[in-house]
Every structure is written in C-alpha cells, then in structure tokens.
Amino acid sequence: MANQYYSPKIPILRINPNSAVIYETALEPPPRTERQKENQKNLTRGKFNGYLSNKAKQKVKKILRTWIAGARAIRETSNRARLPKVPYFTFVTLTLSSKQKHSDQYIRRYLLQPFIQTLERKHDVWHHFFVCEKQKNGNIHFHLLIDSFIDWRDIRSHWNRIQDLHGYITPFRKLYSHSNPNSTDIHGLREVKDVVSYVVKYMTKEQDSLKVKGRIWGCSDALRNLIPYEGIIEGELIPVAQALMNENYFEVQRKDTHTIIIGPVMRYIEKFYKSTHEKITKNLREQVEELYKVHPKILEERRARENEIKEEQMQTLKMNELKQDPWNVKKKIIKPQIELEYCPF
C-alpha cells in the first residue's frame, strides 16, 4: 500500500565553519507516530543523565557556532556603530575553592546564576552560555562564555565574593591565610586562530568524570533561536555542494540519511565562491544583530507590559460579557429541573 503521506523531498545544505551537512527534507513532513510523540515527551520531562547527549551537543554546537561567527561578522562590518552593543567574548572557567558541600542544583542556582546577574548588572553582559562539568575531586565547575571583555581581577572578585556567602572561602582561608583563591581561569581568545572551533570543542568535550546532577548546560533565552546557515541546493548552491563532496580536499562521511563534510568549509567557500560566502555571512550577522538591537531587560519589560495589556483586555471583555448576560445564560447548559416533592409547580 502506497504511503498516503508521501511528499517530495528537497536537498538541503547546512554550512558550519569547519563542517557541512547535506540531507533531504520533505516539503510536508508526515504526522508524527505515537512512538515519536512518546519519545518527545520523554525528552521534555526534565530528566537528565548527567552527561551531554548527542542531541544536546548538536544544539550546543548550533548556538555557539552561529553566535560566535555572527559576532565576528558584526565586528568586521562598518555598520556596527549603529548597534547599542557590539559583542566581544570572554571565556572563563569557574571552580569551587573548597570541597563541595551543596548539591549541583544548589551551586547552579545560588552561585552561578547570581554571578551571571552580577556581570549583567556591572559589566554590560547581555547574553551568556554555560556548560557544567565534574572535576575528579567531585566538585562541579563551569565553563562560561559571555559577550563583554571583563578584567580577570573583577571576575575573580565577583566569584569569590559569592563563594564566600555560601561558605567556600572559609576553609581556604584557614589553610592559606588569605581570601583570594585562584578560582577562575580566563581563556585567552585573541591568540586563537579559530575561536569557534576552540570554544565548541571545549564546551562539548567528552565527559569521562563523575555525572552532573540536573541540567548540564544553559544560556540566555534569545540564543536558543540561533541556527546555522541552511539553503536548498539549487542555483549557486549546486556547484558549492558538489565541490564540498570532493574527497581529495574534505573528509566525506556518507550516512543513510545524510552526508557529513569535515574540513575548512567556510574558508574554501570564501576563496572559491565569494557571493555564497557573503550570503552566509550576512545571514549569521543579521541573526546575531537581532540580539543586540535592544537590551534584553527592555525586551523583558516590553513583554511583561504586553502580557499585562492582554490580561486587562481579557478582563474588560469578560466584564462586558457579564454586563450583557449577567446570569451567564448563553454559556450555561440549562438542564431540566428535577421534580420536587410537595411542589405544585
């Protein structure tokens, strides 16, 4: 029996700085099966296995690659002055200065989040991305990417102050007679040739240590909408896709459902297909520009105000309906009354 949900498939090319993917997608995807729906429920039940899953790694890579590449494109354009903020990255590792005595969830909520809020308030950080990892000594630590240059002394001071509030500096002070442990590590990105690959590799490396309890990674809400460049393989993308399949220049991995190309994809496209490179760069830049047109706090206030207006409108609508139909007869299903004993009516 023919598949009644059959839909023509179109070839897609997804491009990353050092990789590309060719796959097919249906114009009208068929409805999900019950099994697929159940799997989706399992993915959204808030259960974590302590490690970054392959799907999570894919999501992390998509966000970081687009954010970093788009930010670089913004810095290289002459129109960057029109943005209220131009992103410059700081990549930092945060560690605990003494033996962990709280749960991983507690550390994230009461140490990491207040630290990020401090950076937002004092150092104009708009967006952030973090990954949790366990050290061999059992302590949780964090890799954090933020969009402002911050002096290492300020970062250490803020983190140690928050640690002190929760009792992680006192044991260190007793041992070393001072209260300024080297609890932060700034990764120098200026000398790194390929910042995208460096950060992505660091954030998604294999975790062979202890499991982290709870959420493994997190970021600003707006970053979740970032996606790599994708285009239908037609017109100018046809020769690009054909060139990327050259096994003499790239590592080509053919799978049943897709083909992976590994190598300096963007550099190759920039050299041989300049118009396509400009289109890709523009796409990444415009995505990231949207993040820096209006401060996140202002957007949050606008959304809150919009919700308030909607709520007021709903209340007004309900009041008007009540005035026109005070007994709410229209919405009620009038049931016949039961017979009452000794009642002549």
C-alpha positions as CSV (number, residue, x, y, z in Angstrom):
1,M,0.0,0.0,0.0
2,A,1.4,3.4,-1.0
3,N,2.3,5.9,1.7
4,Q,-0.6,8.3,1.7
5,Y,1.6,10.9,3.4
6,Y,4.3,10.9,0.7
7,S,5.7,14.3,0.0
8,P,8.5,15.3,-2.4
9,K,11.9,15.7,-0.8
10,I,14.2,18.6,-1.3
11,P,18.0,18.6,-0.7
12,I,19.4,20.9,1.9
13,L,22.9,22.2,2.6
14,R,23.8,23.2,6.1
15,I,27.1,25.1,6.5
16,N,29.3,25.5,9.5
17,P,32.8,27.0,9.7
18,N,34.6,23.6,9.6
19,S,31.9,21.2,8.5
20,A,28.8,20.9,6.3
21,V,25.8,18.6,6.2
22,I,23.8,17.5,3.1
23,Y,20.4,16.0,3.8
24,E,16.9,15.8,2.4
25,T,13.7,17.0,4.0
26,A,10.1,16.6,2.9
27,L,8.1,19.6,1.8
28,E,5.3,18.5,4.1
29,P,6.6,16.2,6.8
30,P,4.2,13.3,7.7
31,P,2.4,13.4,11.0
32,R,4.5,12.0,13.9
33,T,3.8,8.5,15.0
34,E,2.6,7.7,18.5
35,R,6.1,6.4,19.3
36,Q,7.7,9.6,18.2
37,K,5.3,11.6,20.3
38,E,6.1,9.5,23.3
39,N,9.8,9.9,22.7
40,Q,9.3,13.7,22.6
41,K,7.5,13.6,26.0
42,N,10.5,11.7,27.4
43,L,12.8,14.4,26.1
44,T,10.8,17.2,27.9
45,R,10.2,15.6,31.3
46,G,13.2,17.3,32.9
47,K,15.2,14.1,33.4
48,F,19.0,14.4,32.9
49,N,21.5,11.5,32.7
50,G,24.5,13.6,33.9
51,Y,26.2,13.9,30.5
52,L,25.7,15.9,27.3
53,S,23.7,13.7,25.0
54,N,24.4,13.7,21.2
55,K,21.3,15.8,20.6
56,A,22.3,18.3,23.3
57,K,25.8,18.5,21.7
58,Q,24.2,19.3,18.3
59,K,22.1,22.0,19.9
60,V,25.1,23.5,21.7
61,K,27.2,23.5,18.6
62,K,24.5,25.2,16.5
63,I,24.1,28.0,19.1
64,L,27.8,28.6,19.7
65,R,28.9,28.5,16.1
66,T,26.2,30.9,15.0
67,W,26.7,33.3,17.9
68,I,30.5,33.5,17.6
69,A,30.6,33.6,13.8
70,G,27.8,36.2,13.7
71,A,29.5,38.4,16.3
72,R,32.7,38.3,14.3
73,A,30.8,39.3,11.2
74,I,29.3,42.3,13.2
75,R,32.8,43.4,14.3
76,E,34.1,43.3,10.8
77,T,31.3,45.4,9.3
78,S,31.3,49.2,9.0
79,N,27.7,49.4,10.3
80,R,28.5,48.1,13.8
81,A,28.3,51.6,15.3
82,R,24.5,51.6,14.9
83,L,24.2,48.8,17.5
84,P,23.9,49.8,21.2
85,K,26.3,46.9,21.9
86,V,29.0,45.1,19.9
87,P,29.8,41.6,21.4
88,Y,33.3,40.8,22.4
89,F,33.8,37.5,24.1
90,T,35.3,36.4,27.4
91,F,35.6,32.7,28.1
92,V,36.0,31.7,31.7
93,T,36.2,28.6,33.9
94,L,34.8,28.9,37.5
95,T,35.8,26.4,40.2
96,L,34.9,26.0,43.9
97,S,37.7,26.8,46.3
98,S,37.0,24.1,48.8
99,K,35.1,20.7,49.0
100,Q,31.6,20.9,47.5
101,K,29.0,20.7,50.3
102,H,25.9,21.6,48.4
103,S,24.1,19.8,45.6
104,D,24.9,20.6,42.0
105,Q,21.5,22.2,41.6
106,Y,22.1,24.5,44.6
107,I,25.5,25.6,43.2
108,R,23.9,26.5,39.8
109,R,21.0,28.3,41.4
110,Y,22.7,30.2,44.2
111,L,26.3,30.7,43.0
112,L,26.4,30.6,39.2
113,Q,23.1,32.5,38.5
114,P,23.9,35.4,40.9
115,F,27.4,35.6,39.4
116,I,25.9,35.9,35.9
117,Q,23.4,38.5,37.2
118,T,26.3,40.5,38.7
119,L,28.1,40.5,35.3
120,E,24.9,41.7,33.6
121,R,24.4,44.5,36.1
122,K,28.0,45.7,36.4
123,H,29.7,44.8,33.1
124,D,27.0,45.1,30.5
125,V,26.8,41.4,29.7
126,W,23.7,40.8,27.5
127,H,24.0,37.1,26.7
128,H,25.7,34.1,28.2
129,F,26.3,30.4,27.6
130,F,27.5,27.8,30.2
131,V,28.3,24.1,30.5
132,C,28.7,22.2,33.8
133,E,31.3,19.5,34.4
134,K,32.5,17.5,37.3
135,Q,36.2,17.5,38.4
136,K,38.0,14.4,39.5
137,N,37.7,15.6,43.1
138,G,33.8,15.6,42.8
139,N,33.4,19.4,42.6
140,I,31.3,20.9,39.9
141,H,32.8,23.6,37.8
142,F,31.5,25.8,34.9
143,H,32.7,26.9,31.5
144,L,31.1,30.2,30.8
145,L,31.0,32.3,27.6
146,I,29.9,36.0,27.9
147,D,29.7,38.8,25.4
148,S,31.8,41.5,27.2
149,F,35.5,41.9,27.9
150,I,36.0,41.8,31.7
151,D,39.2,42.1,33.6
152,W,40.2,38.8,35.2
153,R,40.5,40.6,38.6
154,D,36.9,41.6,38.5
155,I,35.7,38.2,37.5
156,R,37.7,36.5,40.3
157,S,36.5,39.1,42.9
158,H,32.8,38.6,42.0
159,W,33.0,34.8,42.0
160,N,35.0,34.7,45.3
161,R,32.5,37.1,47.0
162,I,29.6,34.8,46.0
163,Q,31.6,31.7,47.1
164,D,32.2,33.4,50.5
165,L,28.5,33.9,51.0
166,H,28.0,30.1,50.9
167,G,31.0,29.0,52.9
168,Y,33.5,28.0,50.2
169,I,36.2,30.6,51.1
170,T,36.4,30.0,54.9
171,P,38.2,26.5,54.6
172,F,40.6,28.0,52.0
173,R,41.3,31.0,54.3
174,K,42.1,28.7,57.2
175,L,44.6,26.8,55.0
176,Y,46.3,29.6,53.2
177,S,45.7,32.7,55.4
178,H,44.1,34.8,52.6
179,S,40.7,35.1,51.0
180,N,41.5,35.5,47.3
181,P,41.9,31.9,45.8
182,N,42.7,31.4,42.2
183,S,39.2,30.1,41.4
184,T,38.7,31.5,37.9
185,D,40.6,30.9,34.7
186,I,40.3,33.3,31.7
187,H,40.9,31.6,28.3
188,G,42.7,34.0,26.0
189,L,40.8,34.1,22.7
190,R,42.8,36.8,21.0
191,E,45.6,34.5,20.0
192,V,43.3,31.7,19.0
193,K,43.0,31.5,15.2
194,D,39.8,29.5,15.1
195,V,37.7,30.8,18.1
196,V,34.6,28.9,17.0
197,S,36.3,25.5,17.0
198,Y,38.2,26.2,20.2
199,V,35.1,27.2,22.2
200,V,32.8,24.5,20.7
201,K,35.4,21.8,21.3
202,Y,35.9,22.9,24.9
203,M,32.1,23.1,25.6
204,T,31.3,19.7,24.1
205,K,34.3,17.6,25.0
206,E,33.7,14.1,26.3
207,Q,33.0,14.0,30.0
208,D,34.6,10.9,31.4
209,S,34.4,12.1,35.0
210,L,31.5,12.0,37.5
211,K,28.0,12.7,36.5
212,V,26.5,16.2,36.9
213,K,23.1,16.2,38.6
214,G,20.4,18.2,36.9
215,R,20.9,20.5,33.9
216,I,24.2,20.3,32.1
217,W,24.1,23.5,30.0
218,G,22.2,26.7,29.8
219,C,22.1,30.0,28.0
220,S,20.2,33.3,27.5
221,D,16.8,32.6,26.1
222,A,17.4,34.6,22.9
223,L,20.4,32.4,22.0
224,R,18.2,29.3,21.6
225,N,16.8,30.7,18.4
226,L,20.2,30.8,16.6
227,I,20.6,28.4,13.8
228,P,23.4,27.7,11.3
229,Y,23.0,28.8,7.6
230,E,20.9,26.4,5.6
231,G,19.8,26.6,1.9
232,I,18.1,24.5,-0.7
233,I,20.6,23.0,-3.0
234,E,19.7,24.9,-6.2
235,G,21.2,27.7,-8.3
236,E,24.5,28.8,-6.9
237,L,24.5,26.2,-4.1
238,I,24.7,23.3,-6.6
239,P,28.4,23.8,-7.5
240,V,29.2,24.6,-3.9
241,A,27.6,21.2,-2.7
242,Q,29.4,19.4,-5.5
243,A,32.7,20.9,-4.6
244,L,32.3,20.1,-0.9
245,M,31.9,16.4,-1.8
246,N,35.5,16.4,-3.2
247,E,37.1,13.7,-1.1
248,N,40.6,14.9,-2.1
249,Y,40.1,18.0,-0.1
250,F,37.5,17.2,2.6
251,E,36.6,14.2,4.7
252,V,33.3,12.9,3.4
253,Q,31.2,10.6,5.6
254,R,28.2,9.2,3.8
255,K,25.3,8.0,6.0
256,D,21.9,6.6,5.2
257,T,20.0,9.8,5.8
258,H,22.7,12.5,5.3
259,T,26.3,13.2,4.3
260,I,28.8,15.0,6.6
261,I,31.7,17.0,5.2
262,I,34.6,17.8,7.5
263,G,37.2,20.4,6.8
264,P,37.7,24.2,6.4
265,V,34.4,24.6,4.7
266,M,33.9,28.4,5.2
267,R,37.5,29.2,4.1
268,Y,37.0,27.1,1.0
269,I,33.7,28.9,0.1
270,E,35.3,32.3,0.8
271,K,38.1,31.5,-1.6
272,F,36.1,30.0,-4.5
273,Y,32.5,31.1,-4.0
274,K,32.6,34.7,-2.8
275,S,29.0,35.6,-3.4
276,T,27.8,32.5,-1.5
277,H,30.2,33.3,1.4
278,E,28.8,36.9,1.5
279,K,25.3,35.5,1.7
280,I,26.2,33.1,4.5
281,T,28.0,35.8,6.5
282,K,25.1,38.2,6.1
283,N,22.7,35.5,7.4
284,L,24.8,34.9,10.5
285,R,25.4,38.6,11.1
286,E,21.7,39.5,10.9
287,Q,20.7,36.7,13.3
288,V,23.2,38.0,15.9
289,E,22.4,41.7,15.2
290,E,18.8,41.0,16.4
291,L,20.3,40.0,19.8
292,Y,21.9,43.4,20.2
293,K,19.4,45.9,18.9
294,V,17.5,46.2,22.1
295,H,18.7,45.4,25.6
296,P,17.3,42.1,26.9
297,K,15.9,43.8,30.1
298,I,14.0,46.3,27.9
299,L,12.6,43.4,25.8
300,E,11.6,41.6,29.0
301,E,9.8,44.7,30.3
302,R,8.0,45.1,27.0
303,R,6.8,41.5,27.0
304,A,5.7,41.9,30.6
305,R,3.7,45.0,29.7
306,E,2.2,43.3,26.6
307,N,1.1,40.5,28.8
308,E,-0.5,42.9,31.3
309,I,-2.3,44.7,28.4
310,K,-3.6,41.4,27.1
311,E,-4.8,40.4,30.6
312,E,-6.5,43.8,31.0
313,Q,-8.2,43.4,27.7
314,M,-9.4,39.9,28.6
315,Q,-10.8,41.2,31.9
316,T,-12.6,44.1,30.1
317,L,-14.0,41.6,27.6
318,K,-15.3,39.4,30.4
319,M,-16.8,42.4,32.2
320,N,-18.6,43.5,29.1
321,E,-20.0,40.0,28.5
322,L,-21.1,39.9,32.1
323,K,-23.0,43.2,31.7
324,Q,-24.8,41.9,28.6
325,D,-25.5,38.5,30.2
326,P,-25.3,38.8,34.0
327,W,-26.5,35.3,34.6
328,N,-24.2,33.8,32.0
329,V,-27.1,32.1,30.4
330,K,-25.6,31.8,27.0
331,K,-22.7,29.7,28.2
332,K,-24.7,27.5,30.5
333,I,-26.4,24.4,29.5
334,I,-29.8,24.6,31.1
335,K,-30.8,21.2,32.5
336,P,-34.4,20.3,33.3
337,Q,-35.1,20.6,37.0
338,I,-35.8,17.5,39.0
339,E,-39.3,17.0,40.3
340,L,-39.7,18.4,43.8
341,E,-41.9,16.7,46.4
342,Y,-44.9,18.6,47.6
343,C,-44.3,21.4,45.0
344,P,-47.4,22.2,42.8
345,F,-45.3,24.0,40.2
